[in-house]
């Protein structure tokens, strides 16, 4: 639990760093530059202290599938975060437990009748939040909503798949190196596709310290999250990670002075209540 709580704070602060840095740096370049550091750090530790024994081709494919969803979630998130509010990021992350429940209903022992009430409460809270902010400064487009929904689905799939991979006793560092390596390659492709390759000459030194610090924060966040996920099941971890969206929303008011109205607080609490009802009904 300690690892998950640490990752909650680190992930939330990382979201702040993403939004801050996206004001100055191209999205694909920032993604690839940051992922270069995180993948290098994890690979250096892996080769220095661990081995790849027992990593079969089947296991490698499973890790890659989980990493693919992680990459998809990241790009979907940043496509909205560059101009959107951190509060929307927090709200949609709160919905991640819904996808986890649906997965467990389809492939595990959860009975859908036992979780209907909690799901309804979450939907009501989310619907009210949408309606209350359709004409406020938090208003976003349908495309942005769809991207955030894709982000939530992708991150949920990635968390479930990596949880299963961790149960096979693979080092979290293998998964981090794999995922961040994939992020680096995809970011690199988009950087050159957008004719932004020249940024590597002009921005590498200029933003070195800023990106390196960001890389250390996200590396520790991912490592702590995987260590925490390894020790618990996806429902408990999803519920503990509910603190991350809440912290992200609070950070948005502190770092970016985004307004958090009384009604929004009420609707967020409704969504949280639905999530904890799911915990009571499924654990």
N, C-alpha and C positions, 0 to 999 in steps of 0.2 A: 504493500500500500504506500509506503514511503516513496518508492521509486515513481509510482504513478502521480503522486502529489507533486513531486519535484518536476516531473515532465509537464504537468499542468501549467505550472508557473513559467517554465521555459518555453513551452509552445505558445502560450499567450503573449509573452514578451517577443517571441520570434515573429508573431503576426504584426506586432507594432513595428519591428525592424523591417519587415517586408514592405509595409505601407510607406514608411519613411524613405526607404531606399528607392522604391519605384518612382518617386518624384524626380529622381536625378538620373536613374540608370534604366536602360532598355530592359524589358522583361526577359527576353531570351538570354541576353548577355548576363544579366544578374543571376539567372537560374544556373547557367552553365558554369559561371565563375564560382559561385557558392558551392555547387555540387563537386567541382574539382577539388576543393579543400576537404569537404566532408568525406568524399570517397577515398582521397589520399590518406586522411587521418585513420580511417577504419582499416584500410589495406595495410598501412604501416604497422598498426597494432596486431592485425591478424598474422602477418608474415613474421612478426617478431616474437609472438607468444603462443600462437595457435597453429593447428594444422587443418587441412581440408579432408582428412581421412573420414570415410563414411559418407561423403557427399556424392551420391549417385546422380546419374543423368536425370532420372525421374524427379529426384528431390530438387535438383537445380532448376528444372522446368517449373515446378511448383513455386519455388521462390521467385522466379521471373514473372510468373502470373500475378503473384501478390504485389510485386514491385511495379508491374505495369499499371495496376489499378492505383497505386500510390502516385505514380507520375501523372496519370490522367486527372486525379483529384487535385494535385498541385497546380497544374496548368489551368484547370477550370477555376480554381480559387483565385489565382492571380489575375485572370482575365477580368474578374469583377472587382478585386481589391484595389486595383490601380486607381479607380475612380469612385468605387462604392464605399459604403460605411463598414467599419469593423463590426458594428452591431448586427448587420445581416449575416456576416460570417459566423458570429456567435449563435444566432438564432438557428441557422441551418445545421450547424454542428450539433445543436441540441436534438435534432431529428435523427441523428445517427443511430440511436438506440432502437428506433422503429425498424430500420433495415436489419439490425442484428436480431430482433425478435422475429421478423419475417423469415430470416434464414433459419433460425432455430425451429420455427414452426414447420418449415418445409423439409428440413434435413435432420432434425433432432427430436427431442421429446416434448417440446412445448405444445400445449393444446391451445388452439386459437381462441376458444371460448373463455379461457382463463385470462386472456390479455386484452380482450375487446374494450373493457372499460378504460383501462389505462391509455390505450391507443386513441379512444374517442376524446379523452381529456386533452391529450397532446394536440390532436387535430383542431379542437375548439380553441385552445390557446394560440396555436399558430395562425388559424384563420382570423382571429380577433386582432392579432398583431399586424397581419397583412392589411386588414381593413382600416385599422387605426392610422397606418402610415402611408396610405395610398396617395395622399396629397401633402405630405410633409417633406422635410429636407432629406429624409431617409428613402424617399421614393426611388425605386429602380425599375428597369424595363423588364418585360416578360423574358427576353433573352437572358438577362442577368439572373433572373429567378431560375431559369432552366439550367444555367451553368452552375449555380449554387446547388441545385438538386443533384446534378451529375457529380459535383464535388462530394456531396454527402454520401451518395451511393458508392462512389469509387473508394473513398476513405474507409467506409464500412466494410466493403469487400476486402480491401487490403488488410485491414485489422484482423478480420476473421481468418483469412488465408495465412497471414504471418503468425497468428496465434497457433494455428494447426502446425505450421512449420516449426515453431519453437517447441511444441510438444514432442517433436522428434529429436530434441536435444541438440539442435544446431546452434552454434554461437550466434547471438544477436548481431555480432560484428559482420558475419557473413551476409546477413540480410541487409544490413545498413550499407555495406560496400556495394552489394548488388543493386540495391534501389538507387543509391546516389550515383553510381556509375551509369545507370540507365538514364537518370535525370540529366546528367552531364552530357551524354550523347545526344539526347533529344534536344536539349537546350542549344547545343552546338549546331545541330542541323538547322534549327529555326533561326539562329543568329546569322548564319551564312546565307540562308534562304532569303532573309530580309535585307541582304546586302549590308550587314552590320559587322562584318568581319574586321573592318578597320578599327572598331572599338577596342579590339585586343591590343592595339598599339597605343591608343590614347587613354584608355580607362584602367588598364591593368595596375599601373602604379598609383594613379590618382585615387582609386577606390580600394586599394589593397587592404588597409587597416579596417575599413568599414565592413568589407565583405568577409575578411578573416574572422572578425569578431562575431558576425552573424553566423558563420559556418560553425564555430565552436558552440554557440548557443543551440543551434538546431541539432548538431551531432549529439550533444548531451541530452537534449529533449528526446530524440528518437531512441537513444540507448536506454535511458531511464524508462521510457514507455514500454520497450520490448522486455526489459527485465521485469517490469511490473506485470505485463500481460502474461509472461511465462509462468508466473506464480498464481494466476487466478483464471477464472473462466471469462468468456467474452461478455456475458451479461454484467457481472460485477465490474469488470474493467470499463465497460461502456458507461455504467452509472457513475463510477468514480471520475471518468473523463468528462462527465457533465460539468464538472467544476471549471474545465478549460474554457468552454464557451462563455460561462458567466464571468470568468476573470477577463476574457477578451473584451466583453462588453464594458466591464468596469474600466479596463485600460483605455478603451476608446474615449471614455468621458474624461480621463485624466490626461492622456497624452495628446489627444486631438480635439478636446473640448466639445465632443459630440453630445448633444442634449439627450438625456434619458428621462422621458416623461413619466409621470406617476402611472399612467395607463400602461405604458410599455413594461414597467416593472411588474405590474399586476399580471399581464399576459405571460411574461417570462416565468413568473412563479407558477402560473397555471401549467405551462409546459413542463416545468421541473416536477410539479406534483404528479402529472401523468407518468413521467419517467420513473418516479419512485414507487408509484402504484404498480408499474410493471415489475419492479424489483420484488415487491412484496408478493406478487402473484406467480412469479416464476422461479424464485430462489428456494 
